[in-house]
Amino acid sequence: MDFVSPILDAASRLWDCTAKCAAYLTDLQETLESLRNAMEDLKTVAEM
């Protein structure tokens, strides 16, 4: 049973890393959409 603890520890660390990356990618999509909207606003102002 001593081999189970390191395996669970490694799985836990991999899960934490994956969750952080997934959150980063979600934030990245939201930021990209926000930047696109801001760019459209700037184009509209520049055309006036």
PDBQT receptor file of N, H, CA, C and O in Angstrom, charges set to zero:
ATOM      1  N   MET A   1       0.804  -1.195   0.000  1.00  0.00    +0.000 N 
ATOM      2  CA  MET A   1       0.000   0.000   0.000  1.00  0.00    +0.000 C 
ATOM      3  C   MET A   1       0.850   1.264   0.000  1.00  0.00    +0.000 C 
ATOM      4  O   MET A   1       0.326   2.359  -0.205  1.00  0.00    +0.000 OA
ATOM      5  N   ASP A   2       2.146   1.130   0.225  1.00  0.00    +0.000 N 
ATOM      6  H   ASP A   2       2.572   0.240   0.391  1.00  0.00    +0.000 HD
ATOM      7  CA  ASP A   2       3.007   2.310   0.237  1.00  0.00    +0.000 C 
ATOM      8  C   ASP A   2       3.147   2.932  -1.147  1.00  0.00    +0.000 C 
ATOM      9  O   ASP A   2       3.496   4.107  -1.258  1.00  0.00    +0.000 OA
ATOM     10  N   PHE A   3       2.886   2.178  -2.189  1.00  0.00    +0.000 N 
ATOM     11  H   PHE A   3       2.602   1.223  -2.099  1.00  0.00    +0.000 HD
ATOM     12  CA  PHE A   3       3.016   2.715  -3.545  1.00  0.00    +0.000 C 
ATOM     13  C   PHE A   3       1.800   3.547  -3.962  1.00  0.00    +0.000 C 
ATOM     14  O   PHE A   3       1.876   4.298  -4.935  1.00  0.00    +0.000 OA
ATOM     15  N   VAL A   4       0.708   3.428  -3.258  1.00  0.00    +0.000 N 
ATOM     16  H   VAL A   4       0.646   2.818  -2.468  1.00  0.00    +0.000 HD
ATOM     17  CA  VAL A   4      -0.519   4.144  -3.619  1.00  0.00    +0.000 C 
ATOM     18  C   VAL A   4      -0.393   5.635  -3.335  1.00  0.00    +0.000 C 
ATOM     19  O   VAL A   4      -0.859   6.459  -4.123  1.00  0.00    +0.000 OA
ATOM     20  N   SER A   5       0.221   5.981  -2.238  1.00  0.00    +0.000 N 
ATOM     21  H   SER A   5       0.600   5.313  -1.599  1.00  0.00    +0.000 HD
ATOM     22  CA  SER A   5       0.328   7.391  -1.843  1.00  0.00    +0.000 C 
ATOM     23  C   SER A   5       1.056   8.241  -2.885  1.00  0.00    +0.000 C 
ATOM     24  O   SER A   5       0.555   9.310  -3.232  1.00  0.00    +0.000 OA
ATOM     25  N   PRO A   6       2.215   7.818  -3.400  1.00  0.00    +0.000 N 
ATOM     26  CA  PRO A   6       2.872   8.633  -4.430  1.00  0.00    +0.000 C 
ATOM     27  C   PRO A   6       2.050   8.746  -5.716  1.00  0.00    +0.000 C 
ATOM     28  O   PRO A   6       2.080   9.780  -6.383  1.00  0.00    +0.000 OA
ATOM     29  N   ILE A   7       1.330   7.701  -6.059  1.00  0.00    +0.000 N 
ATOM     30  H   ILE A   7       1.306   6.861  -5.517  1.00  0.00    +0.000 HD
ATOM     31  CA  ILE A   7       0.498   7.742  -7.265  1.00  0.00    +0.000 C 
ATOM     32  C   ILE A   7      -0.640   8.741  -7.083  1.00  0.00    +0.000 C 
ATOM     33  O   ILE A   7      -0.924   9.528  -7.987  1.00  0.00    +0.000 OA
ATOM     34  N   LEU A   8      -1.288   8.717  -5.930  1.00  0.00    +0.000 N 
ATOM     35  H   LEU A   8      -1.057   8.078  -5.197  1.00  0.00    +0.000 HD
ATOM     36  CA  LEU A   8      -2.361   9.667  -5.654  1.00  0.00    +0.000 C 
ATOM     37  C   LEU A   8      -1.828  11.096  -5.600  1.00  0.00    +0.000 C 
ATOM     38  O   LEU A   8      -2.492  12.027  -6.056  1.00  0.00    +0.000 OA
ATOM     39  N   ASP A   9      -0.640  11.268  -5.047  1.00  0.00    +0.000 N 
ATOM     40  H   ASP A   9      -0.101  10.513  -4.676  1.00  0.00    +0.000 HD
ATOM     41  CA  ASP A   9      -0.028  12.596  -4.986  1.00  0.00    +0.000 C 
ATOM     42  C   ASP A   9       0.255  13.113  -6.398  1.00  0.00    +0.000 C 
ATOM     43  O   ASP A   9      -0.021  14.275  -6.699  1.00  0.00    +0.000 OA
ATOM     44  N   ALA A  10       0.797  12.268  -7.254  1.00  0.00    +0.000 N 
ATOM     45  H   ALA A  10       1.021  11.325  -7.010  1.00  0.00    +0.000 HD
ATOM     46  CA  ALA A  10       1.080  12.669  -8.639  1.00  0.00    +0.000 C 
ATOM     47  C   ALA A  10      -0.215  12.991  -9.379  1.00  0.00    +0.000 C 
ATOM     48  O   ALA A  10      -0.275  13.970 -10.123  1.00  0.00    +0.000 OA
ATOM     49  N   ALA A  11      -1.240  12.185  -9.184  1.00  0.00    +0.000 N 
ATOM     50  H   ALA A  11      -1.192  11.390  -8.580  1.00  0.00    +0.000 HD
ATOM     51  CA  ALA A  11      -2.524  12.438  -9.844  1.00  0.00    +0.000 C 
ATOM     52  C   ALA A  11      -3.121  13.758  -9.369  1.00  0.00    +0.000 C 
ATOM     53  O   ALA A  11      -3.681  14.512 -10.165  1.00  0.00    +0.000 OA
ATOM     54  N   SER A  12      -3.004  14.032  -8.093  1.00  0.00    +0.000 N 
ATOM     55  H   SER A  12      -2.549  13.419  -7.446  1.00  0.00    +0.000 HD
ATOM     56  CA  SER A  12      -3.520  15.285  -7.541  1.00  0.00    +0.000 C 
ATOM     57  C   SER A  12      -2.795  16.483  -8.132  1.00  0.00    +0.000 C 
ATOM     58  O   SER A  12      -3.426  17.482  -8.479  1.00  0.00    +0.000 OA
ATOM     59  N   ARG A  13      -1.485  16.394  -8.248  1.00  0.00    +0.000 N 
ATOM     60  H   ARG A  13      -0.972  15.583  -7.966  1.00  0.00    +0.000 HD
ATOM     61  CA  ARG A  13      -0.702  17.499  -8.819  1.00  0.00    +0.000 C 
ATOM     62  C   ARG A  13      -1.026  17.705 -10.300  1.00  0.00    +0.000 C 
ATOM     63  O   ARG A  13      -1.116  18.842 -10.764  1.00  0.00    +0.000 OA
ATOM     64  N   LEU A  14      -1.200  16.619 -11.034  1.00  0.00    +0.000 N 
ATOM     65  H   LEU A  14      -1.128  15.696 -10.657  1.00  0.00    +0.000 HD
ATOM     66  CA  LEU A  14      -1.572  16.736 -12.443  1.00  0.00    +0.000 C 
ATOM     67  C   LEU A  14      -2.951  17.369 -12.592  1.00  0.00    +0.000 C 
ATOM     68  O   LEU A  14      -3.167  18.187 -13.487  1.00  0.00    +0.000 OA
ATOM     69  N   TRP A  15      -3.871  17.001 -11.729  1.00  0.00    +0.000 N 
ATOM     70  H   TRP A  15      -3.696  16.337 -11.002  1.00  0.00    +0.000 HD
ATOM     71  CA  TRP A  15      -5.219  17.571 -11.773  1.00  0.00    +0.000 C 
ATOM     72  C   TRP A  15      -5.168  19.072 -11.508  1.00  0.00    +0.000 C 
ATOM     73  O   TRP A  15      -5.825  19.846 -12.203  1.00  0.00    +0.000 OA
ATOM     74  N   ASP A  16      -4.385  19.493 -10.497  1.00  0.00    +0.000 N 
ATOM     75  H   ASP A  16      -3.850  18.864  -9.932  1.00  0.00    +0.000 HD
ATOM     76  CA  ASP A  16      -4.258  20.918 -10.179  1.00  0.00    +0.000 C 
ATOM     77  C   ASP A  16      -3.699  21.690 -11.367  1.00  0.00    +0.000 C 
ATOM     78  O   ASP A  16      -4.192  22.768 -11.699  1.00  0.00    +0.000 OA
ATOM     79  N   CYS A  17      -2.684  21.148 -11.997  1.00  0.00    +0.000 N 
ATOM     80  H   CYS A  17      -2.283  20.272 -11.727  1.00  0.00    +0.000 HD
ATOM     81  CA  CYS A  17      -2.065  21.802 -13.151  1.00  0.00    +0.000 C 
ATOM     82  C   CYS A  17      -3.058  21.916 -14.303  1.00  0.00    +0.000 C 
ATOM     83  O   CYS A  17      -3.155  22.963 -14.943  1.00  0.00    +0.000 OA
ATOM     84  N   THR A  18      -3.784  20.852 -14.562  1.00  0.00    +0.000 N 
ATOM     85  H   THR A  18      -3.705  20.001 -14.042  1.00  0.00    +0.000 HD
ATOM     86  CA  THR A  18      -4.762  20.852 -15.647  1.00  0.00    +0.000 C 
ATOM     87  C   THR A  18      -5.875  21.854 -15.383  1.00  0.00    +0.000 C 
ATOM     88  O   THR A  18      -6.312  22.553 -16.297  1.00  0.00    +0.000 OA
ATOM     89  N   ALA A  19      -6.332  21.927 -14.154  1.00  0.00    +0.000 N 
ATOM     90  H   ALA A  19      -5.977  21.359 -13.412  1.00  0.00    +0.000 HD
ATOM     91  CA  ALA A  19      -7.405  22.862 -13.802  1.00  0.00    +0.000 C 
ATOM     92  C   ALA A  19      -6.946  24.303 -13.990  1.00  0.00    +0.000 C 
ATOM     93  O   ALA A  19      -7.712  25.139 -14.470  1.00  0.00    +0.000 OA
ATOM     94  N   LYS A  20      -5.703  24.599 -13.617  1.00  0.00    +0.000 N 
ATOM     95  H   LYS A  20      -5.081  23.920 -13.228  1.00  0.00    +0.000 HD
ATOM     96  CA  LYS A  20      -5.176  25.956 -13.788  1.00  0.00    +0.000 C 
ATOM     97  C   LYS A  20      -5.078  26.311 -15.267  1.00  0.00    +0.000 C 
ATOM     98  O   LYS A  20      -5.409  27.429 -15.661  1.00  0.00    +0.000 OA
ATOM     99  N   CYS A  21      -4.628  25.373 -16.080  1.00  0.00    +0.000 N 
ATOM    100  H   CYS A  21      -4.359  24.465 -15.760  1.00  0.00    +0.000 HD
ATOM    101  CA  CYS A  21      -4.522  25.625 -17.526  1.00  0.00    +0.000 C 
ATOM    102  C   CYS A  21      -5.896  25.827 -18.145  1.00  0.00    +0.000 C 
ATOM    103  O   CYS A  21      -6.063  26.692 -19.005  1.00  0.00    +0.000 OA
ATOM    104  N   ALA A  22      -6.865  25.058 -17.729  1.00  0.00    +0.000 N 
ATOM    105  H   ALA A  22      -6.730  24.356 -17.030  1.00  0.00    +0.000 HD
ATOM    106  CA  ALA A  22      -8.219  25.195 -18.262  1.00  0.00    +0.000 C 
ATOM    107  C   ALA A  22      -8.801  26.557 -17.894  1.00  0.00    +0.000 C 
ATOM    108  O   ALA A  22      -9.456  27.195 -18.717  1.00  0.00    +0.000 OA
ATOM    109  N   ALA A  23      -8.568  26.998 -16.672  1.00  0.00    +0.000 N 
ATOM    110  H   ALA A  23      -8.036  26.479 -16.003  1.00  0.00    +0.000 HD
ATOM    111  CA  ALA A  23      -9.055  28.312 -16.246  1.00  0.00    +0.000 C 
ATOM    112  C   ALA A  23      -8.371  29.408 -17.044  1.00  0.00    +0.000 C 
ATOM    113  O   ALA A  23      -9.008  30.390 -17.426  1.00  0.00    +0.000 OA
ATOM    114  N   TYR A  24      -7.077  29.247 -17.299  1.00  0.00    +0.000 N 
ATOM    115  H   TYR A  24      -6.559  28.449 -16.989  1.00  0.00    +0.000 HD
ATOM    116  CA  TYR A  24      -6.343  30.234 -18.081  1.00  0.00    +0.000 C 
ATOM    117  C   TYR A  24      -6.914  30.333 -19.495  1.00  0.00    +0.000 C 
ATOM    118  O   TYR A  24      -7.088  31.434 -20.018  1.00  0.00    +0.000 OA
ATOM    119  N   LEU A  25      -7.202  29.203 -20.105  1.00  0.00    +0.000 N 
ATOM    120  H   LEU A  25      -7.061  28.309 -19.680  1.00  0.00    +0.000 HD
ATOM    121  CA  LEU A  25      -7.747  29.209 -21.460  1.00  0.00    +0.000 C 
ATOM    122  C   LEU A  25      -9.131  29.837 -21.505  1.00  0.00    +0.000 C 
ATOM    123  O   LEU A  25      -9.459  30.536 -22.464  1.00  0.00    +0.000 OA
ATOM    124  N   THR A  26      -9.941  29.603 -20.492  1.00  0.00    +0.000 N 
ATOM    125  H   THR A  26      -9.674  29.035 -19.713  1.00  0.00    +0.000 HD
ATOM    126  CA  THR A  26     -11.256  30.225 -20.429  1.00  0.00    +0.000 C 
ATOM    127  C   THR A  26     -11.112  31.735 -20.333  1.00  0.00    +0.000 C 
ATOM    128  O   THR A  26     -11.803  32.476 -21.033  1.00  0.00    +0.000 OA
ATOM    129  N   ASP A  27     -10.213  32.193 -19.464  1.00  0.00    +0.000 N 
ATOM    130  H   ASP A  27      -9.651  31.592 -18.896  1.00  0.00    +0.000 HD
ATOM    131  CA  ASP A  27      -9.973  33.630 -19.328  1.00  0.00    +0.000 C 
ATOM    132  C   ASP A  27      -9.425  34.213 -20.624  1.00  0.00    +0.000 C 
ATOM    133  O   ASP A  27      -9.742  35.348 -20.977  1.00  0.00    +0.000 OA
ATOM    134  N   LEU A  28      -8.618  33.456 -21.322  1.00  0.00    +0.000 N 
ATOM    135  H   LEU A  28      -8.360  32.533 -21.035  1.00  0.00    +0.000 HD
ATOM    136  CA  LEU A  28      -8.036  33.918 -22.573  1.00  0.00    +0.000 C 
ATOM    137  C   LEU A  28      -9.123  34.164 -23.617  1.00  0.00    +0.000 C 
ATOM    138  O   LEU A  28      -9.066  35.157 -24.342  1.00  0.00    +0.000 OA
ATOM    139  N   GLN A  29     -10.096  33.287 -23.700  1.00  0.00    +0.000 N 
ATOM    140  H   GLN A  29     -10.142  32.480 -23.111  1.00  0.00    +0.000 HD
ATOM    141  CA  GLN A  29     -11.199  33.464 -24.641  1.00  0.00    +0.000 C 
ATOM    142  C   GLN A  29     -11.999  34.722 -24.308  1.00  0.00    +0.000 C 
ATOM    143  O   GLN A  29     -12.367  35.478 -25.206  1.00  0.00    +0.000 OA
ATOM    144  N   GLU A  30     -12.267  34.948 -23.028  1.00  0.00    +0.000 N 
ATOM    145  H   GLU A  30     -11.967  34.333 -22.298  1.00  0.00    +0.000 HD
ATOM    146  CA  GLU A  30     -13.012  36.133 -22.618  1.00  0.00    +0.000 C 
ATOM    147  C   GLU A  30     -12.225  37.405 -22.918  1.00  0.00    +0.000 C 
ATOM    148  O   GLU A  30     -12.795  38.402 -23.360  1.00  0.00    +0.000 OA
ATOM    149  N   THR A  31     -10.928  37.371 -22.681  1.00  0.00    +0.000 N 
ATOM    150  H   THR A  31     -10.464  36.561 -22.322  1.00  0.00    +0.000 HD
ATOM    151  CA  THR A  31     -10.083  38.527 -22.950  1.00  0.00    +0.000 C 
ATOM    152  C   THR A  31     -10.030  38.821 -24.443  1.00  0.00    +0.000 C 
ATOM    153  O   THR A  31     -10.082  39.982 -24.849  1.00  0.00    +0.000 OA
ATOM    154  N   LEU A  32      -9.929  37.792 -25.251  1.00  0.00    +0.000 N 
ATOM    155  H   LEU A  32      -9.888  36.849 -24.921  1.00  0.00    +0.000 HD
ATOM    156  CA  LEU A  32      -9.894  37.966 -26.700  1.00  0.00    +0.000 C 
ATOM    157  C   LEU A  32     -11.190  38.598 -27.198  1.00  0.00    +0.000 C 
ATOM    158  O   LEU A  32     -11.156  39.493 -28.042  1.00  0.00    +0.000 OA
ATOM    159  N   GLU A  33     -12.312  38.147 -26.693  1.00  0.00    +0.000 N 
ATOM    160  H   GLU A  33     -12.339  37.420 -26.008  1.00  0.00    +0.000 HD
ATOM    161  CA  GLU A  33     -13.596  38.721 -27.092  1.00  0.00    +0.000 C 
ATOM    162  C   GLU A  33     -13.683  40.189 -26.667  1.00  0.00    +0.000 C 
ATOM    163  O   GLU A  33     -14.177  41.028 -27.420  1.00  0.00    +0.000 OA
ATOM    164  N   SER A  34     -13.212  40.485 -25.488  1.00  0.00    +0.000 N 
ATOM    165  H   SER A  34     -12.811  39.803 -24.876  1.00  0.00    +0.000 HD
ATOM    166  CA  SER A  34     -13.216  41.866 -24.999  1.00  0.00    +0.000 C 
ATOM    167  C   SER A  34     -12.333  42.754 -25.871  1.00  0.00    +0.000 C 
ATOM    168  O   SER A  34     -12.704  43.885 -26.185  1.00  0.00    +0.000 OA
ATOM    169  N   LEU A  35     -11.179  42.251 -26.256  1.00  0.00    +0.000 N 
ATOM    170  H   LEU A  35     -10.878  41.332 -26.001  1.00  0.00    +0.000 HD
ATOM    171  CA  LEU A  35     -10.281  43.018 -27.123  1.00  0.00    +0.000 C 
ATOM    172  C   LEU A  35     -10.891  43.242 -28.502  1.00  0.00    +0.000 C 
ATOM    173  O   LEU A  35     -10.732  44.316 -29.082  1.00  0.00    +0.000 OA
ATOM    174  N   ARG A  36     -11.579  42.249 -29.025  1.00  0.00    +0.000 N 
ATOM    175  H   ARG A  36     -11.708  41.377 -28.554  1.00  0.00    +0.000 HD
ATOM    176  CA  ARG A  36     -12.245  42.416 -30.325  1.00  0.00    +0.000 C 
ATOM    177  C   ARG A  36     -13.321  43.495 -30.246  1.00  0.00    +0.000 C 
ATOM    178  O   ARG A  36     -13.447  44.320 -31.151  1.00  0.00    +0.000 OA
ATOM    179  N   ASN A  37     -14.092  43.486 -29.166  1.00  0.00    +0.000 N 
ATOM    180  H   ASN A  37     -13.990  42.816 -28.431  1.00  0.00    +0.000 HD
ATOM    181  CA  ASN A  37     -15.126  44.504 -28.992  1.00  0.00    +0.000 C 
ATOM    182  C   ASN A  37     -14.511  45.895 -28.873  1.00  0.00    +0.000 C 
ATOM    183  O   ASN A  37     -15.026  46.851 -29.452  1.00  0.00    +0.000 OA
ATOM    184  N   ALA A  38     -13.428  46.011 -28.136  1.00  0.00    +0.000 N 
ATOM    185  H   ALA A  38     -13.010  45.233 -27.665  1.00  0.00    +0.000 HD
ATOM    186  CA  ALA A  38     -12.759  47.298 -27.987  1.00  0.00    +0.000 C 
ATOM    187  C   ALA A  38     -12.205  47.772 -29.328  1.00  0.00    +0.000 C 
ATOM    188  O   ALA A  38     -12.247  48.967 -29.622  1.00  0.00    +0.000 OA
ATOM    189  N   MET A  39     -11.690  46.860 -30.141  1.00  0.00    +0.000 N 
ATOM    190  H   MET A  39     -11.656  45.889 -29.902  1.00  0.00    +0.000 HD
ATOM    191  CA  MET A  39     -11.163  47.211 -31.456  1.00  0.00    +0.000 C 
ATOM    192  C   MET A  39     -12.279  47.734 -32.356  1.00  0.00    +0.000 C 
ATOM    193  O   MET A  39     -12.086  48.707 -33.084  1.00  0.00    +0.000 OA
ATOM    194  N   GLU A  40     -13.429  47.099 -32.309  1.00  0.00    +0.000 N 
ATOM    195  H   GLU A  40     -13.586  46.308 -31.717  1.00  0.00    +0.000 HD
ATOM    196  CA  GLU A  40     -14.572  47.571 -33.094  1.00  0.00    +0.000 C 
ATOM    197  C   GLU A  40     -15.003  48.963 -32.639  1.00  0.00    +0.000 C 
ATOM    198  O   GLU A  40     -15.332  49.811 -33.469  1.00  0.00    +0.000 OA
ATOM    199  N   ASP A  41     -15.004  49.203 -31.336  1.00  0.00    +0.000 N 
ATOM    200  H   ASP A  41     -14.737  48.514 -30.662  1.00  0.00    +0.000 HD
ATOM    201  CA  ASP A  41     -15.341  50.527 -30.812  1.00  0.00    +0.000 C 
ATOM    202  C   ASP A  41     -14.347  51.575 -31.304  1.00  0.00    +0.000 C 
ATOM    203  O   ASP A  41     -14.742  52.676 -31.691  1.00  0.00    +0.000 OA
ATOM    204  N   LEU A  42     -13.069  51.238 -31.291  1.00  0.00    +0.000 N 
ATOM    205  H   LEU A  42     -12.749  50.344 -30.976  1.00  0.00    +0.000 HD
ATOM    206  CA  LEU A  42     -12.046  52.175 -31.759  1.00  0.00    +0.000 C 
ATOM    207  C   LEU A  42     -12.193  52.460 -33.251  1.00  0.00    +0.000 C 
ATOM    208  O   LEU A  42     -12.013  53.596 -33.689  1.00  0.00    +0.000 OA
ATOM    209  N   LYS A  43     -12.519  51.435 -34.026  1.00  0.00    +0.000 N 
ATOM    210  H   LYS A  43     -12.665  50.512 -33.670  1.00  0.00    +0.000 HD
ATOM    211  CA  LYS A  43     -12.724  51.641 -35.463  1.00  0.00    +0.000 C 
ATOM    212  C   LYS A  43     -13.911  52.570 -35.702  1.00  0.00    +0.000 C 
ATOM    213  O   LYS A  43     -13.865  53.425 -36.586  1.00  0.00    +0.000 OA
ATOM    214  N   THR A  44     -14.965  52.402 -34.921  1.00  0.00    +0.000 N 
ATOM    215  H   THR A  44     -15.002  51.707 -34.203  1.00  0.00    +0.000 HD
ATOM    216  CA  THR A  44     -16.148  53.251 -35.046  1.00  0.00    +0.000 C 
ATOM    217  C   THR A  44     -15.806  54.701 -34.716  1.00  0.00    +0.000 C 
ATOM    218  O   THR A  44     -16.247  55.616 -35.413  1.00  0.00    +0.000 OA
ATOM    219  N   VAL A  45     -15.037  54.914 -33.676  1.00  0.00    +0.000 N 
ATOM    220  H   VAL A  45     -14.679  54.172 -33.110  1.00  0.00    +0.000 HD
ATOM    221  CA  VAL A  45     -14.638  56.271 -33.284  1.00  0.00    +0.000 C 
ATOM    222  C   VAL A  45     -13.735  56.879 -34.351  1.00  0.00    +0.000 C 
ATOM    223  O   VAL A  45     -13.854  58.067 -34.651  1.00  0.00    +0.000 OA
ATOM    224  N   ALA A  46     -12.840  56.090 -34.926  1.00  0.00    +0.000 N 
ATOM    225  H   ALA A  46     -12.744  55.125 -34.683  1.00  0.00    +0.000 HD
ATOM    226  CA  ALA A  46     -11.906  56.596 -35.932  1.00  0.00    +0.000 C 
ATOM    227  C   ALA A  46     -12.632  56.994 -37.215  1.00  0.00    +0.000 C 
ATOM    228  O   ALA A  46     -12.169  57.880 -37.934  1.00  0.00    +0.000 OA
ATOM    229  N   GLU A  47     -13.759  56.354 -37.511  1.00  0.00    +0.000 N 
ATOM    230  H   GLU A  47     -14.135  55.634 -36.927  1.00  0.00    +0.000 HD
ATOM    231  CA  GLU A  47     -14.510  56.662 -38.726  1.00  0.00    +0.000 C 
ATOM    232  C   GLU A  47     -15.314  57.951 -38.602  1.00  0.00    +0.000 C 
ATOM    233  O   GLU A  47     -15.742  58.502 -39.616  1.00  0.00    +0.000 OA
ATOM    234  N   MET A  48     -15.528  58.440 -37.396  1.00  0.00    +0.000 N 
ATOM    235  H   MET A  48     -15.180  57.993 -36.573  1.00  0.00    +0.000 HD
ATOM    236  CA  MET A  48     -16.327  59.655 -37.192  1.00  0.00    +0.000 C 
ATOM    237  C   MET A  48     -15.583  60.887 -37.592  1.00  0.00    +0.000 C 
ATOM    238  O   MET A  48     -16.114  61.992 -37.482  1.00  0.00    +0.000 OA
TER     239      MET A  48
